[in-house]
Amino acid sequence: MKQEKRIKMFKDVFAPKPGEKVLFMVDIPHDDVKDNEMWKDRREMAWEWYHIFTEMGNKLDFNVDILEFEATGMHNAIIPKDIIDVARKSNLLIAMTEYSASSSLIKICDAKDTITRGASLPQVERRMEETAFRADYTKVKKYAIAIEKMLNDAVGAEVSFSTGDNLYMDLRNRIAKSDTGECIKTGQGINFPSGEGYIAPYEAASDEIDKFGESKTEGIWPVSYDGELVKYIIKNNKIVEIVGDGEKAEEMREFFAENKTRMNVAELGIGCNPKAVITGNVLEDEKVGLHIAYGMSSHIGGKVDSDMHLDTCYSKGCPVEGTTLTLINEDGTKTELIRDAMLRYELLK
């Protein structure tokens, strides 16, 4: 992407203003958290963006700084308090990290007394400047808001997978949100590249179970790990059993046993960025279409705190595809939002 197009993108998406403090956040390898070539390039990319913002700041009278911190080693693990304390003093945060900082960043932006807006770019790649970054974000915003409304009108979602498995997700008593690609107002927190509507499924927390009962989220959730198919048996919005005889299945049994909050079904997301492509990079893959996450949901409107949040993507071209997604609306009607593993954009116009 040429320099002038980068500058236009930065102004369109982030709109830095005179007097503001802009902070780039970059995680760095250490100890057992080993470096890799794409991570090295991401750090170089962050410094390139930092220098462009610095030049913009000299002209528009805003300040720019960069903060390097030791990587957490796990997506959406809690970032240390001293790092958060520095971050919350900035007006605009741009986190270009190896391990997703989205959950911590969103909580900063959502805080009652916040002065901050921010964008999380976990595992961002330079090549995205030629794909998802190039989307028409006026359309992306319209699609994301339309999906948000559809999710808010629904009480459940039926998902069918290419493996022949099915999962029902209970969407009662939750408020959907959208990631529109707009990060210009205090309190806005986005992933970038952007484009999705998402919701935390109903988890039947102690303060709501008397009124709404147990969660109806149940079924089989298949996940492919480098060719090894593992199936999660879901009941009451939790992973209650792991089916599989391979090494990864056993590894995941140990992983969930370490912290049972990880077993929470945390998110139903539907990406809507027409320029996003499937490459195996979750940051961009999830903007193509269906994705489901486990772990923490409190940062997106759910009730469960955890030490992580991890998405798996199911669009056309993924190892396992979500062949259909049908929303069950409050009035009893149904809306097939995904067909043949592809988002039906015609429903969003």
N, C-alpha and C positions, 0 to 999 in steps of 0.2 A: 504494500500500500504506500503510495507516494505521500510525502510529508504534508502537502496541503490537504489531502484527504484525511489523514490522521487528525490534523488540527480541526477540521470540520467535524469529524466524528466526536472528538473530545468535547467540542463546544455544544454539539447537538445533544449528546448523552449526559454530560456532567455539568455543563454551564457554570464553570468556575467564575466567581464574582470578586470584585475589588474588596480587599480587606480580609478575604477568607484564608484559612490555613488548610492546605492540601497535604495529605500524608500518604505516601506509598508504603505498603507493608510487604516485606519479602522474607520468606522463611529460608533458613540455610541448613545444610546437612551438618551432622555432628555425631560423634560416637558411633552407635549402631545404625543410625539413620543415614544410609549411604547415598552419595551423589549419583546422578546419571546425566547423560548428555542433554536430554530434553530439559531437565531442571536447570542445567547450566545456561542453556539458551534462554530459558524463561527469565532468569536473573539478569541476563544481558538485555533482554527485551524490556524489563522493568526499568533498568537504568536509562535505556533509550527514551521510554515514555517520560521518565522523570526529567530528563534534560529538555524535552519538548515542552513539558508543562512549566519548567523553570523559565524558558524563553517567553512563553505565553504570560507567565506571572509578571515578568519584567515589564511587559507592555500593558497588562490589565491590572497591575497592582494587587496581586495576591501572592502568598508565600507558599513555598513547596519544600517538603522535607521527605526523607526516606528512612524507614525503620527496619533494620534487619533483626530477626529473632530466631532462636533455635526452633527447628521444625518439631511439631508435636508427634509426628510419626503415624498419625491416624486421622482420617478425614473427620472433620467436625469434632475433634477432641477439644476439650476446654483449653483456651489460651490463657497463659498465666496472667494474674491480676496486674502485675506491673506493666505488662504490654497493653492490656486493656485500658489502664489508667492513662497511658500516653495517647492511645488511639481516640478515646472519647473527648479529648481536648481539640480535635480537628473538626473542621466543617465538612471536609470531603475525604473519605478513605477509599483507597484503591488497593486491594489486596491481591497481589500476583504471586500465588503460593503453590507449592507442590501438594500440600495437604490442605484440604478445604478449611477455610476459616469462616464459612458462611454463617454457621449457627451463632458464633460469638459476635460477628459483625452485625447480624440482624438484631440481636438483643441490644447492642449499643444504639442502633437507629431507632428501635422501638421504645427505648427508655423514656419515661415521662418528661424528664428535664433535658432531653438530648439537644445538642446543637449540630448533630452529625447526620449526614447521608453517606451512603457508601456502596461500593461495588466489589463483589468477590469474584475473582477469576482463577479458581483452582485448576491447576494443570493446563492453563491457557497455552496455546501454541501459536507461533508466528503465522502459520498457514491460515488461521481463522480470519486473518485480515482480508483474505480472498474468498471466504465463504460466509459464515454466520454474521461477522461484523458488517458485511455489505448489505444486509437486509434493509428493506424499507421499513424503518421502525414506526412510522405512522400506521402501517398495516399490522405490524407485529402487535402494537398496543391495542388495536381494535380487536384482533383475534384473541389476545390474552384476556381482555375484559369480557369478551363473549363467552369464553370457556369458564371464567370465574362465575358468571351469572348462571350458566348451565349447571355447574357443580353446586351452587347455592340453591338451585331449584330441585336438586335431586336428594333422595333419601338413601340411595344405594347405587352401586355399580357392579355389573356382571362382567367379568373378564374371562375370555377364552384364550388359551395359549396354543401354539403350534404343536406342543407335546400332547395335546388332547386333554390337558388339565383345565380346571375351572376354579375361579376364586370370586367370592362375593365380598364386596367391601361396604361396610356400614358407614354412611355419610351423614347420619342424623346428628343434630346438636353440635355441628361444627361450621365454621365460616370459611369459605374458600377465599383465596387471594390470587393476585396475578403479578407476574414479573414482566413488565411492559417494556423494559429497556430505557425507562426514564429515571434519571437520578439527579434531579435538579432542585428538589425541595427538601428541606430539613425533615428527617425521619424516613425518607425513602431508602430502602435497602434492596439491592438487586444482585443477581448473578449476571455476569457479562461474558460472552454474548448472552442475550436475553430472549425471552419469548416462551411463556408457559402460564397455564392456570393450574393451581394445586390446592389440595385440601388434606388435612390430617383426618384419618378415619376416627370414628367414635370408639373410645377405649374403655368406656364404663368405669370412669374414675369414681372414687369413693363418694365424692360430693354430688354425683349425678345418677348413680345407679338406681337409687330408690325411685326416681322419676322415669328414667329411660330404660332401665333393665340392663341385662347383659348385652355386650356387643354382638352383632350378628355377622361380623366379619369372619368368614370361614371358607375352607376349601384347600386347594393345593397350589402352592406357589413354586414354580420351577425356576431354577437358576443354573446357568451353565458357567462353570469355572474352567476355562481353557480346555473345553471339550468334555469335562466331567459333569454330568447332569446330576444335580442335587435337588431334591424336592422337599420343601418345607410344608408340613401339615399345619394348617392354621385353624385355630378355634378361639372364639372370644377375643379376636384381634391380636393373638399371640402365636408365635411359633411354638408348638407343643411337641413336635417330633420332627426328626430329620431323617429322610429316607435316602439311602445311598451306602454303598460298600467301599467306596474309594477313599483315598487319602484326604481329599478335600472335605468330604462328608464328615470324617472323623475330626478334622481340624476345626470345622464349624461347630461341631458338638462341644468341643473344648472352649471355643471362642464365646459361645452363648452362655456356657456354664460359668464363665468368669464374671459375667455381669448380666443378670436376667433382664434388665431393662433393654438390652440390645434386642430382645426377642419381640419387642413391640412392633407392630406394623404401623409405620410412622407417616407415610405419605402416599397419596395417589396424585401423580402429576401428568399433565398432558402438554407437551411442547408444541409450539406453533410458530417457529421461525422457518419460513420457506427456503432460506439459503443454508440452513444447517444440514450437515451430512453425517452419515454414520461412519465412524473410523475406529471406534473402540474407546474414544475419549469421552468420558461421561459428561463433562461440562457441555460439550456440543451435542452428543448423542441424545441427551434428555430434552433438547430443544426441538428434536425432530418429531417426537410423539410420546407414547406411553412410557412412564417410568414409575417404579414402586420402590419405596425405601423402608428400611427397618431402623430401629433405635430411637433417638430423640425426636420428639414432635412438638415440644413446648415452644420452640422458636417459630413455628408456623401455625400456631393456634391450637395445638393439642395439649395433652395433660401430662405427658411423660418426659421427664428429664433423663438423660443418659450421657454416657461419655463419648458417643459417636452417633452419626447419621450417615447411612450409605444407600445410594440409589443403584438400581439395576434397570437397564433400558430394554424395551421390547418392540421397537419399531421395525419396519421392513429392513431386512439385512442384518439384524442382530442374531446371535446364536440361537436364542429362543425368541419367537415373535408373539406379541399379543395380537392375535388375529382379529378379535373383535372386542370392543368395549361398549357396553350398553348402559346408559344411565336410566335408573328407575326414578321417575319424577314423583313429586309429592302428590300429584293428582292421579297417579296410577298409570300414566302414559309412559312410553319408553322412547329413548333417543339413542340410536346407534351412532355414536360419535366417531368410532374407529371401525373401519371395515378393511379386511385384507391387510391388516397391520399398518394402515395408513389413515391419518387424520382426514376427516371429511371437511375440507375447508369451505365447501359450499354451504354448510350449515352455520358458518360464522359470519356470513355477509349480511 
